[in-house]
C-alpha cells in the first residue's frame, strides 16, 4: 500500500495556555471520541470504512487553542467534552490530504500532566505500559487504538451496555508486572507501528473489561 492510499483519523485536543486539560482526562476524551465515531459514524460512514479497510488504524493528535480551536470546530467533526478536556474527532482523511486548518496545527506541545491522582478506574480500563515514555498526544492516540480494539472485540450486547454507560472508559498506568500479565491474558493489546516516539512492535496499551478476556482481536 502506498502513502496515497493511507488514511488517518485526526484528533484535536484543546490546550489553552491558562487552562490546559489534565493528562488523564485528555486520554479518556480521545478514547471516547474514537468510540463515538465507531458507534455512530453518521454521515461519515464511507470515510470510516475507507480508513478501516486499510488494515491500519492510524490516528494523529494535534493541539489547538483560541482561534485555531474555533477553526477546527467549524470543520466537520464531533467534540467530546470530558471533565477538563475537549477533544474533537474529525472524519478520516487521506494521509497527504488534511484540511488546511487541521494541517496547520502542531503535533508537538502536548506535554500535559495530572495535577491530582486519577480516581478509581471504571471498566473498560485502558492500561498504559509503564515502561514506555510517551507524550500526551502519543498516549492519546494509543488510548484511542485500545478503545477501538476493545470495541471490535465486543459483541452487540456488550456494545449496547457500553453505549448505555455513555461509552465511558478509564485510562490508567499499570504496574509493570500487572501489565505483562494483562498482555498474556488474551485481552486487546495495542502494538505500535513505530511511526513516532517508540520502537515498532512495542505494546503500548491493554484494554481490560470483564467481557474482553480471551477475545481475539485485530491489532
N, C-alpha and C positions, 0 to 999 in steps of 0.2 A: 504494500500500500504506500503510495507517495503522499507527500505533505498536502497536496491539493485535495486529497480525499479525506484527510483527517478532520475531525470535528472536536470542538472543545465547549465545555459548559462554563460560561462566565458567571462569576460571583463577585459582587462588590460589597465591601464592608464599609460602613460609615465610621470614620475616625475623625471626629472634631478635636482640635488641639486641646480645648479646655475640658472636654468630656469624652475621653476615649472609653470604649466598652471594656468590660472585664474579658480576659482571655477566654475563660471557660464559656461565658455567655456567647462570645463570638463563634466559638467552635460549635456549640449546640445550635445556634441560629443557622449556621451554614448547613449543618446536617438536616435540620428541619426544612430549610429552603429546598434542598435537593429532594427530600421526601415529598414536599408539597407538589413539586413538578411531576414526579413519578406517579403520584397518586391521581393527580388531576392536571394533565398537560394542557387542557383547554384547547385553544386554537393552535397550539404548537405541537400537535401530535406528529406531524411529518418531520419536524426538526428533531424531536426526541427520538423517533425511530431511526433517522439517518445517523444520529450520534451513537445509539446503542448497537446498531448492526455492524459498526466498525470493529466491535470486539474490544474497544478501548473506552474507558470512561474518564478521559482526561478532564480535569477541572482546573481553572486558573482563578485565583483570588486577587483582586485589585482593590485598592483603597481610594476613598473619595471623601471630600469634605466641602462644605459650603456650596458654591455654585457647581462644582464638579458633581456633588451628590444630586443636586436638583436636575442636572442634565441627565444623569444616569436614571433617575426616577421617571423622567419624561420618555425614556425608551421603553419598548415592550419588555415586560418582565413582571416580577411579583416580589414584594417586600415582606420579609418576615421580621417582626419585632419580638424580641425575646429578652426580657429583663433590660439590661443596659445596652443590648446590641441591636443593630439594624443591619440586615443583610438582604441584598436584592439579588435574586436569581434571574438571569436572562435566558431566553431560548438558546439552544446550542447553535454555534456558528462555525463555519469553516475556519481552520487554524489560521489561515492567512487573510481572512476577510472579516475582521472585527468591525463593528460600528465605530465610526471615528471617535465619538465621545467616550467609548469604553477603551479603545486602543490607546488613548492619550493618558489614561490613568496609570499610576505607578503600581508595580507589583511589590517593590521593596517598601519598607517603612511600616510593616505590620507587626512591630515589636510590642505586643500587648502583654500585660501582666494581670494577675489576680491580686486585688488588694485585700481580699479575705479568703479564707479557705472555703471551697465549694461545700454545699451541704450534702446530705445523704443522697446517694445515687438511686434513681428510679429506673428500672429496666424499660426498654433496652438500654444497656450501658455500652458505650464505645470506649474501649480501654486503649490508651496510648502506650506505646513501648517506652519504658523509662530509660532505655539505653540510647535513644536517639534524640539529638538536639534538633528541633525544628522551629523555624519562625512561626509566628501565629498564623500567617497566611498559608504556609505549607500545611500546618496542622489542621487548619480549617478545611482545606481541600481533602486531606486524608480522612478526616471525620466524615466528610460528605461521601467519600468512597465507601467507608464502613457502613454508613446508613444505607447506601444503595445496595450493597451486597446482602445486608440483613433483609431489606425489602424483597429482593429477588428470592431469598431463601424462605420467605413467609408465604403460607397459603392464603386463600381468600378469607377464611375465618380469622386467621391471625392478623391479616391486614385490616380487617374490619374492626377488630378490637383495638388495634394500634390507632386507627383513624379516630375511633371514639374517644381515645385518650389525647387527641389533638396532635398526633404524630410526634409526641414528645420523646426526647432522648436525653440521656445524661452522658457527659464526656468527663472521664477521669483518667488519671495516670495510674497504671497498675504497678504493684511491686514486681521486681524482676522475676522472681520465681513464679509468681501467680501469672504473669504474662505468658511465660513459656508453657505453663500448664494449660492455659486457655488456647494457645496456638495448637496444642496437641489434642484438644478436646472435640474437634470436628465442628468448631464454630467458624463463621465467616471471618476470614483473615485478609487484610489488605497487604499485598506485596507490591512495593513501589516500583515504577518503571525506571526510576533513576534519572529523570529529566533534570531535576534540581535538588540541591542540598544533600541528598543522601545516596548511598550506593544502590544500584539496581538490585531488585530482589529482596530488599530489606522489608521485614514485617513491621509495619507502622502502627496498625490498629487491629484490634479484635472486637467484633460485635457480640455481645452476650445478652441473651434473654432465655427464659425457661424453654421456649419453643424452638430455639435455634441450635440446640445441641445435636450433633451428629448430622447436620444438614450438609449436603454437597452443594457448593456454590461456585459461581464463576468469580475469578479474581484477576 
